[in-house]
Amino acid sequence: MFPGTQAVGVESVKPAAAKSKRAEKSTVGSYPVKRNIVTTYFWIGQGGTSISSTQNIMSAWDQFWKKNFGGIDAPEDRKDAKKFREASLPEKFAPTLNPFYVALPFNDIAFPKKSRAYVPWWSEADYRKDRLESQCKGRWIMIKFQNKVCFAQWEDVGPLRYDHAEYVFGDERPTRHSRAGLDVSPAVRDYLGLSGLDKTDWKFVEDDQVPYGPWIEYGEQAILYSAIKSQTAKKIRKSL
């Protein structure tokens, strides 16, 4: 946890240098806090903007991201979650992926050498087994804004950069677009009460450090809705 808070509700690294970075990276479960990070928001299905031409129909790790989520996670079409009033959900459909998601500016698949050097949980065996399987996708982070804390899963790459391991896992600071270093979903934005360019603190956490909250509740619901959707599709195909 962040001190004094509670959760509410270069693609070339020398082997010796890589070894050194991995040794000092962290003990699993104990990750450093990134403080005063400019935080922007984005959403699944978002079109290009004046700052970025990226279309968020797909993510860096899921080419069917919008389809797998169930639709466009539009920030203006929201409804209050029944169980957690601080949370919000898409108004027109039930998400089939966790609505509490974020983007950080590093793609482990695109930069395996950097991944070996910087990613604390990197597994060379898993990489050899499937080089196109991200070892960062789905990792949990904890985000603090003022006196409120939220948890979310890393599901995309950004804002703007996709190679900044030195910031995500090291001591560097974000350098582009108002020095933004974290993109959050509408659900995270609304839960924390963010407005667009607020500064937050964040850190990685292990699965067993994530407390119950809307990020768990609606993540579990998404799994259920996804299973129901899949079964319905199978029945329709059989009836044709």
DRENKOL-46927 format. One record per residue (C-alpha): residue number from 1; residue in one letter; x, y, z negated. Coordinates in pm, 1 decimal, m for minus. Example, Ala and Ser with C-alpha at 12.3 -4.5 7.8 and 13.67 -1.06 7.14 Angstrom:
BEGIN
{dofi 1; 'A'; {1230.0; m450.0; m780.0}}
{dofi 2; 'S'; {1367.0; m106.0; m714.0}}
//
This chain:
BEGIN
{dofi 1; 'M'; {0.0; 0.0; 0.0}}
{dofi 2; 'F'; {101.1; 363.0; 33.7}}
{dofi 3; 'P'; {201.9; 496.9; m308.1}}
{dofi 4; 'G'; {m94.6; 622.7; m505.5}}
{dofi 5; 'T'; {m365.5; 523.6; m258.4}}
{dofi 6; 'Q'; {m629.9; 259.7; m221.0}}
{dofi 7; 'A'; {m816.9; 138.8; 80.1}}
{dofi 8; 'V'; {m1164.5; 280.1; 88.5}}
{dofi 9; 'G'; {m1444.2; 18.2; 160.6}}
{dofi 10; 'V'; {1723.1; 116.5; 2671.2}}
{dofi 11; 'E'; {1675.2; m215.4; 2778.7}}
{dofi 12; 'S'; {2040.5; m288.9; 2706.4}}
{dofi 13; 'V'; {2158.3; m368.9; 2356.9}}
{dofi 14; 'K'; {2492.1; m524.6; 2275.0}}
{dofi 15; 'P'; {2459.9; m860.7; 2093.5}}
{dofi 16; 'A'; {2652.9; m739.7; 1789.7}}
{dofi 17; 'A'; {2438.5; m427.8; 1760.7}}
{dofi 18; 'A'; {2121.1; m631.9; 1798.7}}
{dofi 19; 'K'; {2232.3; m865.6; 1523.2}}
{dofi 20; 'S'; {2300.3; m572.6; 1294.5}}
{dofi 21; 'K'; {1961.1; m411.7; 1360.6}}
{dofi 22; 'R'; {1778.8; m737.3; 1294.8}}
{dofi 23; 'A'; {1964.2; m786.1; 968.6}}
{dofi 24; 'E'; {1861.8; m445.8; 837.4}}
{dofi 25; 'K'; {1512.5; m437.6; 986.2}}
{dofi 26; 'S'; {1309.7; m556.9; 691.2}}
{dofi 27; 'T'; {1207.5; m834.0; 467.8}}
{dofi 28; 'V'; {883.3; m972.8; 609.3}}
{dofi 29; 'G'; {592.9; m800.3; 439.8}}
{dofi 30; 'S'; {795.4; m493.2; 346.7}}
{dofi 31; 'Y'; {792.8; m236.6; 625.1}}
{dofi 32; 'P'; {889.5; 132.9; 613.3}}
{dofi 33; 'V'; {626.8; 406.1; 628.9}}
{dofi 34; 'K'; {622.3; 638.4; 931.5}}
{dofi 35; 'R'; {526.4; 975.4; 786.7}}
{dofi 36; 'N'; {355.6; 1281.0; 938.6}}
{dofi 37; 'I'; {295.1; 1124.1; 1278.2}}
{dofi 38; 'V'; {79.7; 1324.7; 1518.9}}
{dofi 39; 'T'; {m218.6; 1100.5; 1588.8}}
{dofi 40; 'T'; {m442.6; 1114.4; 1894.6}}
{dofi 41; 'Y'; {m741.7; 900.6; 1985.6}}
{dofi 42; 'F'; {m825.8; 696.2; 2294.2}}
{dofi 43; 'W'; {m1077.7; 431.1; 2384.0}}
{dofi 44; 'I'; {m1133.8; 120.2; 2589.3}}
{dofi 45; 'G'; {m1267.0; 225.0; 2930.1}}
{dofi 46; 'Q'; {m1128.5; 579.0; 2907.4}}
{dofi 47; 'G'; {m1044.8; 738.8; 3242.0}}
{dofi 48; 'G'; {m731.4; 934.7; 3325.9}}
{dofi 49; 'T'; {m667.0; 1272.6; 3162.9}}
{dofi 50; 'S'; {m458.1; 1581.1; 3240.9}}
{dofi 51; 'I'; {m185.1; 1431.4; 3023.6}}
{dofi 52; 'S'; {m197.3; 1070.4; 3141.3}}
{dofi 53; 'S'; {m332.0; 900.7; 3453.7}}
{dofi 54; 'T'; {m369.9; 569.5; 3269.1}}
{dofi 55; 'Q'; {m708.5; 400.2; 3309.5}}
{dofi 56; 'N'; {m792.0; 206.9; 2993.2}}
{dofi 57; 'I'; {m1000.5; m56.1; 3169.1}}
{dofi 58; 'M'; {m709.3; m287.9; 3098.8}}
{dofi 59; 'S'; {m447.2; m273.9; 2825.6}}
{dofi 60; 'A'; {m76.0; m347.0; 2849.0}}
{dofi 61; 'W'; {m152.4; m702.4; 2734.7}}
{dofi 62; 'D'; {m509.6; m768.8; 2851.3}}
{dofi 63; 'Q'; {m605.2; m706.4; 3214.2}}
{dofi 64; 'F'; {m973.9; m759.2; 3127.9}}
{dofi 65; 'W'; {m974.8; m543.7; 2814.4}}
{dofi 66; 'K'; {m1295.0; m353.1; 2887.6}}
{dofi 67; 'K'; {m1479.8; m669.9; 2990.0}}
{dofi 68; 'N'; {m1353.9; m862.3; 2688.0}}
{dofi 69; 'F'; {m1459.2; m577.2; 2458.0}}
{dofi 70; 'G'; {m1806.7; m569.9; 2607.9}}
{dofi 71; 'G'; {m1812.2; m221.2; 2758.9}}
{dofi 72; 'I'; {m1678.6; 132.4; 2723.5}}
{dofi 73; 'D'; {m1596.1; 225.6; 2364.7}}
{dofi 74; 'A'; {m1700.3; 586.4; 2427.5}}
{dofi 75; 'P'; {m1623.7; 826.9; 2141.0}}
{dofi 76; 'E'; {m1945.4; 1027.6; 2188.5}}
{dofi 77; 'D'; {m2185.4; 730.1; 2205.0}}
{dofi 78; 'R'; {m2153.3; 606.3; 1846.8}}
{dofi 79; 'K'; {m2380.0; 478.4; 1574.7}}
{dofi 80; 'D'; {m2314.4; 456.0; 1203.9}}
{dofi 81; 'A'; {m2228.3; 107.8; 1086.4}}
{dofi 82; 'K'; {m2497.0; m16.7; 847.4}}
{dofi 83; 'K'; {m2266.5; m164.7; 586.3}}
{dofi 84; 'F'; {m1988.9; 94.7; 600.2}}
{dofi 85; 'R'; {m2126.3; 445.4; 649.9}}
{dofi 86; 'E'; {m1780.9; 587.1; 724.7}}
{dofi 87; 'A'; {m1740.1; 351.6; 1020.1}}
{dofi 88; 'S'; {m1889.3; 385.3; 1366.6}}
{dofi 89; 'L'; {m1964.0; 141.8; 1648.0}}
{dofi 90; 'P'; {m2061.3; 171.1; 2015.3}}
{dofi 91; 'E'; {m2430.5; 254.4; 2034.5}}
{dofi 92; 'K'; {m2530.9; 55.6; 2341.8}}
{dofi 93; 'F'; {m2366.8; m283.7; 2285.3}}
{dofi 94; 'A'; {m2211.6; m512.2; 2024.8}}
{dofi 95; 'P'; {m1831.3; m523.4; 2063.5}}
{dofi 96; 'T'; {m1677.3; m864.2; 2126.6}}
{dofi 97; 'L'; {m1332.7; m747.3; 2013.6}}
{dofi 98; 'N'; {m1235.1; m567.9; 1693.4}}
{dofi 99; 'P'; {m1329.3; m195.5; 1730.0}}
{dofi 100; 'F'; {m1048.8; m102.2; 1489.0}}
{dofi 101; 'Y'; {m754.6; m92.0; 1729.7}}
{dofi 102; 'V'; {m449.8; 127.4; 1798.5}}
{dofi 103; 'A'; {m174.4; 184.8; 2053.9}}
{dofi 104; 'L'; {196.1; 227.4; 1976.3}}
{dofi 105; 'P'; {462.1; 326.8; 2233.5}}
{dofi 106; 'F'; {643.5; m3.1; 2285.6}}
{dofi 107; 'N'; {576.2; m302.5; 2511.9}}
{dofi 108; 'D'; {762.5; m610.5; 2390.4}}
{dofi 109; 'I'; {696.8; m806.1; 2711.1}}
{dofi 110; 'A'; {853.0; m537.3; 2930.9}}
{dofi 111; 'F'; {1158.4; m490.8; 2709.0}}
{dofi 112; 'P'; {1266.3; m830.4; 2570.0}}
{dofi 113; 'K'; {1621.6; m716.3; 2487.9}}
{dofi 114; 'K'; {1489.5; m432.3; 2278.3}}
{dofi 115; 'S'; {1238.6; m669.1; 2122.6}}
{dofi 116; 'R'; {1517.7; m901.4; 2010.2}}
{dofi 117; 'A'; {1700.8; m607.6; 1858.1}}
{dofi 118; 'Y'; {1413.4; m427.0; 1688.7}}
{dofi 119; 'V'; {1097.2; m635.1; 1637.3}}
{dofi 120; 'P'; {1116.1; m774.4; 1279.3}}
{dofi 121; 'W'; {900.3; m1080.1; 1347.0}}
{dofi 122; 'W'; {1048.7; m1163.1; 1689.9}}
{dofi 123; 'S'; {1063.3; m1536.6; 1765.9}}
{dofi 124; 'E'; {1299.2; m1645.4; 2041.8}}
{dofi 125; 'A'; {1131.5; m1986.9; 2048.7}}
{dofi 126; 'D'; {791.7; m1828.2; 2116.9}}
{dofi 127; 'Y'; {947.2; m1609.0; 2385.4}}
{dofi 128; 'R'; {1099.0; m1909.8; 2563.1}}
{dofi 129; 'K'; {764.3; m2087.1; 2543.6}}
{dofi 130; 'D'; {572.7; m1801.4; 2711.8}}
{dofi 131; 'R'; {752.4; m1484.7; 2822.3}}
{dofi 132; 'L'; {422.3; m1314.3; 2907.3}}
{dofi 133; 'E'; {270.1; m1362.6; 2561.7}}
{dofi 134; 'S'; {303.9; m1050.1; 2348.0}}
{dofi 135; 'Q'; {436.7; m1091.7; 1996.0}}
{dofi 136; 'C'; {311.2; m743.5; 1904.9}}
{dofi 137; 'K'; {m51.2; m765.8; 2020.5}}
{dofi 138; 'G'; {m287.1; m804.6; 1726.8}}
{dofi 139; 'R'; {m39.9; m701.7; 1456.2}}
{dofi 140; 'W'; {m200.0; m509.1; 1171.2}}
{dofi 141; 'I'; {m105.5; m159.0; 1064.8}}
{dofi 142; 'M'; {m220.6; 53.0; 773.0}}
{dofi 143; 'I'; {m294.8; 421.2; 839.2}}
{dofi 144; 'K'; {m329.6; 693.1; 575.8}}
{dofi 145; 'F'; {m490.5; 1033.3; 629.8}}
{dofi 146; 'Q'; {m518.2; 1259.2; 326.8}}
{dofi 147; 'N'; {m650.2; 1023.8; 55.4}}
{dofi 148; 'K'; {m810.6; 766.3; 281.3}}
{dofi 149; 'V'; {m662.2; 444.7; 419.1}}
{dofi 150; 'C'; {m768.7; 239.3; 720.3}}
{dofi 151; 'F'; {m641.8; m83.8; 876.7}}
{dofi 152; 'A'; {m635.3; m161.2; 1248.7}}
{dofi 153; 'Q'; {m480.0; m397.3; 1503.2}}
{dofi 154; 'W'; {m217.3; m307.5; 1763.0}}
{dofi 155; 'E'; {m383.8; m376.0; 2098.9}}
{dofi 156; 'D'; {m226.9; m140.4; 2356.2}}
{dofi 157; 'V'; {81.8; 64.4; 2438.9}}
{dofi 158; 'G'; {104.7; 444.7; 2411.6}}
{dofi 159; 'P'; {67.9; 734.8; 2378.9}}
{dofi 160; 'L'; {261.0; 809.2; 2701.9}}
{dofi 161; 'R'; {574.8; 602.8; 2631.4}}
{dofi 162; 'Y'; {606.0; 224.5; 2637.7}}
{dofi 163; 'D'; {978.4; 182.8; 2556.4}}
{dofi 164; 'H'; {1021.7; 362.1; 2223.2}}
{dofi 165; 'A'; {1124.2; 74.4; 1996.5}}
{dofi 166; 'E'; {1362.5; 311.3; 1820.1}}
{dofi 167; 'Y'; {1059.0; 494.0; 1682.7}}
{dofi 168; 'V'; {811.0; 209.0; 1635.2}}
{dofi 169; 'F'; {1062.7; m9.5; 1449.2}}
{dofi 170; 'G'; {1346.8; 233.7; 1375.9}}
{dofi 171; 'D'; {1413.4; 583.6; 1247.0}}
{dofi 172; 'E'; {1355.9; 798.7; 1556.0}}
{dofi 173; 'R'; {1061.3; 1036.9; 1585.1}}
{dofi 174; 'P'; {810.2; 1063.6; 1872.9}}
{dofi 175; 'T'; {924.7; 1308.2; 2140.8}}
{dofi 176; 'R'; {641.8; 1366.1; 2392.2}}
{dofi 177; 'H'; {301.0; 1541.2; 2408.3}}
{dofi 178; 'S'; {296.4; 1730.7; 2078.9}}
{dofi 179; 'R'; {519.7; 1452.2; 1941.5}}
{dofi 180; 'A'; {222.9; 1215.3; 1925.5}}
{dofi 181; 'G'; {324.7; 869.6; 1808.4}}
{dofi 182; 'L'; {m1.6; 687.5; 1740.8}}
{dofi 183; 'D'; {m324.9; 644.4; 1937.3}}
{dofi 184; 'V'; {m631.7; 525.9; 1744.3}}
{dofi 185; 'S'; {m974.7; 400.9; 1849.0}}
{dofi 186; 'P'; {m1300.7; 593.3; 1787.7}}
{dofi 187; 'A'; {m1380.6; 361.9; 1495.3}}
{dofi 188; 'V'; {m1048.8; 443.5; 1327.1}}
{dofi 189; 'R'; {m1088.7; 813.9; 1408.1}}
{dofi 190; 'D'; {m1433.6; 830.4; 1250.9}}
{dofi 191; 'Y'; {m1343.0; 622.1; 946.3}}
{dofi 192; 'L'; {m1050.0; 848.8; 862.0}}
{dofi 193; 'G'; {m1220.0; 1170.7; 972.6}}
{dofi 194; 'L'; {m957.4; 1265.2; 1231.3}}
{dofi 195; 'S'; {m1009.5; 1551.8; 1474.5}}
{dofi 196; 'G'; {m753.6; 1498.6; 1751.3}}
{dofi 197; 'L'; {m401.0; 1604.3; 1656.2}}
{dofi 198; 'D'; {m392.5; 1533.5; 1283.7}}
{dofi 199; 'K'; {m82.7; 1394.6; 1115.7}}
{dofi 200; 'T'; {m107.6; 1052.2; 954.4}}
{dofi 201; 'D'; {125.1; 806.1; 782.9}}
{dofi 202; 'W'; {134.1; 445.9; 902.1}}
{dofi 203; 'K'; {317.4; 117.8; 848.0}}
{dofi 204; 'F'; {301.3; m245.0; 956.3}}
{dofi 205; 'V'; {139.4; m492.4; 716.4}}
{dofi 206; 'E'; {108.4; m869.5; 711.1}}
{dofi 207; 'D'; {m226.4; m1042.0; 765.5}}
{dofi 208; 'D'; {m259.6; m1133.6; 397.8}}
{dofi 209; 'Q'; {m211.4; m768.8; 296.2}}
{dofi 210; 'V'; {m522.1; m650.7; 481.7}}
{dofi 211; 'P'; {m814.0; m596.2; 239.2}}
{dofi 212; 'Y'; {m1178.5; m647.2; 323.5}}
{dofi 213; 'G'; {m1337.3; m354.5; 504.4}}
{dofi 214; 'P'; {m1508.1; m269.1; 833.4}}
{dofi 215; 'W'; {m1189.9; m370.9; 1020.0}}
{dofi 216; 'I'; {m1250.7; m726.4; 893.1}}
{dofi 217; 'E'; {m1631.5; m720.6; 894.0}}
{dofi 218; 'Y'; {m1664.4; m601.8; 1252.9}}
{dofi 219; 'G'; {m1363.8; m799.1; 1369.3}}
{dofi 220; 'E'; {m1536.8; m1116.4; 1248.2}}
{dofi 221; 'Q'; {m1866.0; m1006.3; 1403.5}}
{dofi 222; 'A'; {m1686.1; m951.7; 1733.8}}
{dofi 223; 'I'; {m1561.1; m1311.2; 1727.5}}
{dofi 224; 'L'; {m1916.9; m1432.4; 1664.7}}
{dofi 225; 'Y'; {m2066.9; m1213.9; 1938.6}}
{dofi 226; 'S'; {m1796.0; m1329.0; 2179.4}}
{dofi 227; 'A'; {m1876.6; m1694.6; 2107.5}}
{dofi 228; 'I'; {m2250.8; m1633.6; 2155.1}}
{dofi 229; 'K'; {m2182.9; m1448.2; 2480.2}}
{dofi 230; 'S'; {m1966.9; m1735.2; 2605.3}}
{dofi 231; 'Q'; {m2229.1; m1998.7; 2517.9}}
{dofi 232; 'T'; {m2504.0; m1796.5; 2686.5}}
{dofi 233; 'A'; {m2295.1; m1764.8; 3002.2}}
{dofi 234; 'K'; {m2237.1; m2142.0; 3004.6}}
{dofi 235; 'K'; {m2610.7; m2211.5; 2973.8}}
{dofi 236; 'I'; {m2687.2; m1973.4; 3259.5}}
{dofi 237; 'R'; {m2429.7; m2142.6; 3482.9}}
{dofi 238; 'K'; {m2572.8; m2486.2; 3402.8}}
{dofi 239; 'S'; {m2924.9; m2372.3; 3487.7}}
{dofi 240; 'L'; {m2825.4; m2244.9; 3831.8}}
//
